[in-house]
Amino acid sequence: MYVGRFVVVGPGIAAYRVSSRSFPNRRVTERDGVLTVGPTDEAPETDNPYIAYNCVRPADHPAGPMVVVGNGSHVDPIAEKIELGYPARDALTLALLALDFEKDDYDTPRVAGVASPASAYVATVRRDAVHVEAVSEPTLVATYERDRPEAFDLAAETAGDAARELYDLDFEHPVCAAAATVDADGVETALVND
């Protein structure tokens, strides 16, 4: 099954995977604590604005550390709102409403999540809806087929294990994955490029 790009978010953990039929020549890199999806050196030139973006970004909320994950440019404004003190739910809602779904040939939904040590939110904006939900267990939302949040059995407890677990899932066209754990001491990130 092809579900496209997706997030899995729960209290203390957040993960993201790129699955792509159209742009498989991408990888995740780490830059100043932020994980970024971008084209490989072998990727053909494109003017597509949706293939390079920050996908995992730590955010220092006044109440403690959080991490934001998502499939596009909305990750940055979500993190920026959190750092200004907005609640995670409000930061997700404002950014997703402002940026809306991707204006590509498929009206691709934007998916995102925010995790703190004790709480989590998962969100999506599609052509027909904006949905932001507090979750108490790992929850998946994808751009296609599974574009409504659903509980997900994530076995991983570390960022490295979560990135690997998402990459290895039996969904078609895996490209790369990234994940983070968050506790009172901060955010730990990991990535997988295979």
Secondary structure, DSSP 4 states (H G I P E B T S, - for coil): ----SEEEEETTEEEEEEE-SS---EEEEEETTEEEEEE-TTSPP---TTS-EEEEEEEEETTEEEEEEESSTTHHHHHHHHHTT--HHHHHHHHHHHH-S--STT-PPEEEEEE-SS-EEEEEEETTEEEEEEESS-EEEESSS--S-EE------SHHHHHHHHHHSS-S-EEEEEEEEEETTEEEEEEEE-
